[in-house]
């Protein structure tokens, strides 16, 4: 009698179980920046700002928004450290250059006050081939335009290599 009851229960369980096809992977591979690549980005950003006569801080965050590399040039003010981190995190989270977001959030479209978000030029997503690898934030220049130019120089220093790696 017990065996007769068990068969319909198993049949129902199998019928409603999520279908897992042989071609559906059970895990996914996520591309991440190596420490060396993140260092190259930060170093190139600092060098670009030095050419402009500016001392800055730069933060490279991973795709989770966690700092991977943080550098502060010798004379950059201490406040540039948290600002560069917030710019990097915000650019990565929104997958958008922060200069394009300035002034976008007003009235009903206001971004809620969330600690760690900064909408100010100088933050760029590191998006290669449609894959977000992280973000880079620069702070310390007299204008966000210069901050962003230096952040872009950091990305440009590794972009071709990352694109070739695919």
N, C-alpha and C positions, 0 to 999 in steps of 0.2 A: 504494500500500500504506500509506503514511504517513497519508494522509487517512482511510482506513478505521479506523486505530487511534485517531486523534485524536477522532473523533465519539463513541465510547463513553466516553472519558475526560471529555469536556466534558459529556456527558449525566449522568454520575455526579456530577461536580462541581456541576452545577446542582441536581441532586436533593438533595444533602446541604448545600447552602448555606443559611445562616440566612435565613428568609423575612423580608423587609422589605416591609411593606404600605405603600401610599401614604399611609395616614392615620397611620402611626407616625412621630413626629418624630425627626429625627436629632440634635436638641439639645433641651435643656430650659431654660426660663427660671426663674431663682431670684430670689425677692424678697430684697432686702437693705435694711437701714436706710440712709437717707442720713446724712451727717455731721451735718446740721442736726437731724435727728430724734434721733440719739444724744445730741447736745448738750442738746436739750430734756429728755430723760430724766434725764441726769446733773444738770443744773441744778435741775430740780424735786425730785430726791432731796435735794440739798444744802439747798435752801430748806425742805423739809419737816423735815429734821433740825434746822436752825437754829431753827425754831418750837418744837422740843422742847428747845432749849438745848444741842444736841449738835453738835460738829464732827466730820465724817466724811470718808472717802474713798469715791468711787464709781467703779466701772468698768463700762462697757457693752462687751460683746463681741459680735462678729458671729456668724453661725451656724456658723462654723468654730472659734469659741472664741478668736479673735484680738482683742486690745483695739482698740476703735474710738475710745473716749473715756475718759480717765482724769482725774479731778478730785480734788484734796485741798483741803479747806477750810483756812484759815489756821492754825488751832491743832490740827488732826488730827495724831495721831502718825504718824511715818513707817511704822510697821509696818502701818498700815491700808491702805496701797497694795497690797502683795502679797496681803493677805487678801481685799480687795474683788475683786481680779482672780480669785483662786481660787474665790471664791463665785460670781461671774458665770459662769465657765467650767463649774463643776460643775452649776449649775442648768440651763444651756443643754444640757450633755451628757446629763443625765438627764431633761430636760424636766419638771422638778418643782420646786416650792418646797422649798428646803432644810429649812425648818422641819418639813415633812412626812416628811423622810427621817431626821431625827435619831433615833438609837437603833434604826433599822431593820436595820442591818447588824451582827449579832452572831453568834457561833458559826460555823456552817457557811455563813451568809450574809454573812460579813464582806467588806467591800470591800477589795481588795488595796491595799496602800500604793503609791499612784501619785502622784508629784510633781504638784502642781497641783490635786488634788482636796481639797475641804474640805466636810465635811457639818456645817454650822453655819448656823442661821437668819440670813437677811439676803441670800440669793441667790434670784432669781426668773427663770424663763425668760420671754422675751418671745415669747409665743405668741398670735398674733392670727388668729382664724378657722381654727385648726388648722394654721397655718404657723409654724414656729419661725423667728424673725427674729434671735434672739440671746439674751443673758442680761444681767441687771444684778445687780451685787453691791455691797453697802454694808457698811462696817466702821467702827467707831469709837464706836458708842453703847454704853452700859453693858450693854445686853441685845440679843440677836438679834431679839427682838420689835420693838424700836424700829428696828433696822437694816432689817428686812423691811418695816415700815410706811413707811419712807422710800423703799425700793426700789419699793414698790407705788405710792407717790405719783409716782415718776418714770414708771412705765408708764402710770398713769392720765392723765398730762399729754398723752400722745400717742395713747392707745388709740382714742378716738372718731375721730380723723383717719385712723388706720391702717385701722380697720374700714370707714370710708366709701370709702377708696381701693380696698378689696377686693383 
